[in-house]
Amino acid sequence: MSKKNVTLYPASAKELGALGQRLKDARLRRRFSMETVCARADISRPTLYKIEQGDPSVAMGMYVQVLRVLGLLEDLGVIAKEDPLGRRLQDEAMPHRKRAPRKKPQTGGSSG
């Protein structure tokens, strides 16, 4: 099996590395060994090491497994939850309804 080579922009690589470090910190705060996390997440030790290094070649599902083991799976729901740019683009694409002009009340009237 050939190794996947994933190229990221530097800012993206930095964010992934920071995520890996946060996962490692969370594991250490819980006093979980690498072996414990690997067994509970059903991943190998080298895979966990790559995750904690922020390696982009690791499948997203593996990151999810580690989040689950650490009790942080709810954090996944925060990713891309707010999308101000997307909402603005969506609003701009919505058709603008045009209304007929209001009828002016008729003046004058009946004499009586």
C-alpha positions, 0 to 999 in steps of 0.5 A: 500500500502506498503512502498518501502524500497530502499537501496543505497550505502552511496555515492549514498545516499549522491548524492541523498540527495545533489540533494534534497537540490539543488532542495529545494534551487532552490525552495527557490530562486524562492520564491515558496512555497511548496504548489505552487510547489506541485500544479504545479507538481501535487504531495503531500506535503509529496512527495515534502518533501521526494524529498527535503530530497533525499528520494530514494523511490520517483519515478523518475517521481516525481523528473522530475515533480519538475524539470519541475516546477522549470524550470530545466528540461533541466538539466536532459539531462546532466545526463550520457551525456558523458560516457568515460568508455562506449565508451572505452568499445564499442571501444574495442569490435569493430572488428579490420579489417585486410587488405591484405598486400600491393603488392610491385611494380614489378621491372625490366620491359621491355627492349626496 
